[in-house]
Amino acid sequence: MPIPADFWGIVTELGGLEVWIFIILLVSAIYLTSPRRTKSKNGWLVFVLIPAVIVSAITTEIIKTAVDIPRPCAGLDDCPSGSSFPSRHASTMFILATAVFLNVKNFKIRAAFVVLAILVALSRVALNYHTHLDIVAGSMLGVFIAYGVNLIYHKKIQG
């Protein structure tokens, strides 16, 4: 059974800036309106996920500017602007997957977020926006940033 033509386009949007602005606003609203006992349990949503996404956005932009590798689709009409390396979509989604993996005990939820991150990263290659190296680098960057921010949160903030 072939994959529908718009499948990768839909999947790739999950790692886009608009979706992440919505996620950040939603996470912040949930955290701010939750009872005190829930805040301590779900603080990682605000104090790991949001800073890690911000650090990733800044880091990927610095690397993209410094390295300035053109996208595989350069010159085509539907090609996104900007450099290719590393993939910000992959970095952002692997931040989410890593943060969930480190803070959620349910294996099925952990696995679902890892699969989602892999699909979003692969969508960037399927759409010819990135190479495999771009998504691997972005994914690794996301894992390292999320792990580092999570470590700081649990050592410094949670004591």
Secondary structure, DSSP 8 states (H G I E B T S, - for coil): ----TTHHHHHHHTTSHHHHHHHHHHHHHHHHHS-HHHHHHHHHIIIIIHHHHHHHHHHHHHHHHHH----TTTTSTT--SS--SS-HHHHHHHHHHHHHHHH---HHHHHHHHHHHHHHHHHHHHTTSS-HHHHHHHHHHHHHHHHHHHHHIIIII--
